[in-house]
Amino acid sequence: MRKPYLKLCVSGMASCALYILLYVYEREIMTAFTRTDGAYPLLPVIAALVFSFVHGAFAAYFWDVLGITARRERG
């Protein structure tokens, strides 16, 4: 089985880009995320889901490349 090096790199760059954007646009993000009108209270939840999905994909590919997998139960 081939190791997912390309997927690891792409998901790692996407994760890194999200954190860079969060750092660069910190004030704008805080302004939008602290508003209480309309659908703005959903923004932190959506952002958390996006970060979780992207970083989770990176972590999964990272462990695959290292060859570490979950133990399968017999039976």
For each residue, the residues with C-beta under 8 A, 3 or more apart:
1:
2:
3: 64 65 67
4: 7 8 61 64 65
5: 8 9 65
6: 9 10
7: 4 10 11 57 61
8: 4 5 11 12 58 61 62 64 65
9: 5 6 12 13
10: 6 7 13 14
11: 7 8 14 15 54 57 58 61
12: 8 9 15 16 58 61 62
13: 9 10 16 17
14: 10 11 17 18 54 58
15: 11 12 18 19 54 55 58
16: 12 13 19 20
17: 13 14 20 21
18: 14 15 21 22 50 51 54
19: 15 16 22 23
20: 16 17 23 24
21: 17 18 24 25
22: 18 19 25 26 29
23: 19 20 26
24: 20 21
25: 21 22 28 29
26: 22 23 29 30
27: 30 31
28: 25 31 32
29: 22 25 26 32 33 47
30: 26 27 33 34
31: 27 28 34 35
32: 28 29 35 40 43
33: 29 30 40 43 44 47
34: 30 31
35: 31 32 38 40 41
36: 40 41
37: 40
38: 35
39: 42 43
40: 32 33 35 36 37 43
41: 35 36 44 45
42: 39 45 46
43: 32 33 39 40 46 47
44: 33 41 47 48
45: 41 42 48 49
46: 42 43 49 50
47: 29 33 43 44 50 51
48: 44 45 51 52
49: 45 46 52 53
50: 18 46 47 53 54
51: 18 47 48 54 55
52: 48 49 55 56
53: 49 50 56 57
54: 11 14 15 18 50 51 57 58
55: 15 51 52 58 59
56: 52 53 59 60
57: 7 11 53 54 60 61
58: 8 11 12 14 15 54 55 61 62
59: 55 56 62 63
60: 56 57 63 64
61: 4 7 8 11 12 57 58 64 65
62: 8 12 58 59 65 66
63: 59 60 66 68 69
64: 3 4 8 60 61 67 68 69
65: 3 4 5 8 61 62
66: 62 63
67: 3 64
68: 63 64
69: 63 64
70:
71:
72:
73:
74:
75:
